Amino acid sequence: MASSTVPSSRPSRPPRPNLVFRRLRGSRSPAEFAAAVRRAAREIGERVSCDARYVHRVEAGEIRCPNYAYERVFLHMFPGRTLTDLGFAPRSSVRGRRARDAGDTPPAHNEDRANATGETSVAYEPYDTQNRYDTYDTHDHEESDVLRRAFMTGGGATVAAVSLGPLGFASDASAARRAVRRAGASDAGALEEAVRRIRLLDDRHGADGLYRRAAAPLRAAYALLDAGAVRQRTADRLYAGAGELAISVGWLAHDSGRFDDARSHYAEALATARVTGDPGLEAHAFCNTAFLARDAGRPREAVRAAQAAQRVARSLGSPRLMSLLALREAGGWAGLADRTGCEQALARAQAYFERGPSEADPEWMTFYGEAELEGLEAQCWSTLGDWPRAARHARRAAELQDPHFTRNIALYTAELADDLARGGRPDEAARAGMRVLDLLTEVQSSRVQTMLAGTSRVLLPHRRASGVSEFLDRHASFPGAVSDFRAV
């Protein structure tokens, strides 16, 4: 992919932060601002792969002048301003490139289409672990750079600090605007509690009703980072909490089908991990990136991200984490129709899992037990088209799942229904589908609803089979039924 920046040699001194651009972002998190950039691009027919990492790099001064596609988008977002008004260096001053005629006007819309590649068309290549002390990056590929290095910046004179509230959500972000104060241990504790509450609510109710509400605590988290902390220990907790919160919000976007938003939030978490040298957070960010890549139809990226996560996680001493990461890799191999690679990764996942839990297991892995192991293996066999084997694992996953994880029970049962339908057992599929519909009175998950929609399409030719007609009629009348997981 073409770079979003004009190539340059390694700078001789640290870049100068773009404080103008930071002020223009306001109280929005980097991920939210990146989403606004993508929306603005669509309004004028551009396609840019903006994510939180790109925003961080602009604000850090690493991108002195954007490419022409981004220039058009930024000038559309901020009419009446020039690039220099936005804090960028004049194009003629960057890398000795001569200014174009007519006042450095961007070329026609179709002249640099290669520089405006869409997000879904990008293949991440370098999933390499990073030297945390390397403060410069001369790689030209914007999207590949997302997984190379991060540079987080501090804030300006004021920040919008959003109250996390008793459940980790703010009812009115604007009401919480206040002057900067240094963050303390109580702020770090509130942030950590917000992460726990979001995960708890997702486990019980699914992502669809939570994603929009979770944006406020994420803004609050990055406002706290901008404000700074009194003690280093508190600062470390804030960065770790903000990174975990970005992953949690990214997961809510992911599970509700907002793949571009999820990609940006995961990149934001990876940025935070890289700047603090936190291998646990980095492994978590890569883990979710691999899962998203699989769901978005980029299986090779899923494999590479999962392998990068495993490289980072080896030093953490958690067999259960290594087991989950091997399953993420297996999902990628299945998407590539590589049965051997998938089986080898599944065998590693099982071997690591059998070592049992340890004190080094991350807090966020509470969902990962035998039920999840079975469920993820079921997804692999389903992708490979081995429906009977997939159904056996999906059935076992649903039976083993702790009742607390209502959303996962619905997910595994939906997987079972689909595997049974595709495996030629329509009556059993209909019964499983009815159980999912019962659970969807408590759970809001686009992923589950779309899986069920696919099952209903497979069952249409079998309407005369026992129970199928009843299931199809009930599904058709079910509120919120969807047909495309990637619909927003």
GIDALIN-V429742 format. One record per run of one state. SS is the DSSP state (~ for helix, > for strand, _ for the rest). FROM is the first residue (numbers start at 1). TO is the last residue. If there is no record, write none. Layout:
ss=SS from=FROM to=TO
ss=SS from=FROM to=TO
This chain:
ss=_ from=1 to=4
ss=> from=5 to=5
ss=_ from=6 to=18
ss=~ from=19 to=25
ss=_ from=26 to=29
ss=~ from=30 to=43
ss=_ from=44 to=51
ss=~ from=52 to=59
ss=_ from=60 to=65
ss=> from=66 to=66
ss=_ from=67 to=67
ss=~ from=68 to=77
ss=_ from=78 to=83
ss=~ from=84 to=86
ss=_ from=87 to=90
ss=~ from=91 to=93
ss=_ from=94 to=100
ss=~ from=101 to=104
ss=_ from=105 to=112
ss=~ from=113 to=115
ss=_ from=116 to=118
ss=~ from=119 to=121
ss=_ from=122 to=141
ss=~ from=142 to=145
ss=_ from=146 to=158
ss=> from=159 to=159
ss=_ from=160 to=172
ss=~ from=173 to=176
ss=_ from=177 to=177
ss=> from=178 to=178
ss=_ from=179 to=182
ss=> from=183 to=183
ss=_ from=184 to=184
ss=~ from=185 to=205
ss=_ from=206 to=210
ss=~ from=211 to=227
ss=_ from=228 to=228
ss=> from=229 to=229
ss=_ from=230 to=231
ss=~ from=232 to=255
ss=_ from=256 to=258
ss=~ from=259 to=276
ss=_ from=277 to=278
ss=~ from=279 to=295
ss=_ from=296 to=298
ss=~ from=299 to=316
ss=_ from=317 to=318
ss=~ from=319 to=335
ss=_ from=336 to=338
ss=~ from=339 to=353
ss=_ from=354 to=362
ss=~ from=363 to=367
ss=_ from=368 to=369
ss=~ from=370 to=383
ss=_ from=384 to=386
ss=~ from=387 to=400
ss=_ from=401 to=405
ss=~ from=406 to=422
ss=_ from=423 to=425
ss=~ from=426 to=439
ss=_ from=440 to=445
ss=~ from=446 to=462
ss=_ from=463 to=467
ss=~ from=468 to=476
ss=_ from=477 to=488
